[in-house]
Amino acid sequence: FSCGLSEQAEALRVEFRVPEKRWWRLKLAGLSQAHAWEELWRFSQARRAPISLRLFAEACIEHDAPAEAERYVRRLPPAEAVPLLLRIGAVDGA
């Protein structure tokens, strides 16, 4: 994903029967590493994610994109959102 080879990655996923949760984590890691924020957002919206949106927010934080992380944090329950908001420096939102 970070090299722009999404179609080939999808073919490998099918060929090697990669479990859905693992696939989502791999795609999340690749897209965040590539700083493909809009594609990552569309990926998170595609359907019900088998992984927590907290992981999307944490990936954005790790790759120095606090504004992107805040998009995911807003969709989390308060108990999960507050620690992440503090990590990105959005004290007012916490």
Salt bridges, closest charged atoms under 4 A:
GLU10 OE1 - ARG13 NE 3.36
GLU10 OE2 - LYS27 NZ 3.70
GLU20 OE2 - ARG47 NH2 1.70
GLU38 OE2 - ARG71 NH1 3.19
GLU58 OE2 - ARG54 NH1 3.07
GLU68 OE1 - ARG71 NH1 2.92
GLU80 OE1 - ARG54 NE 3.99
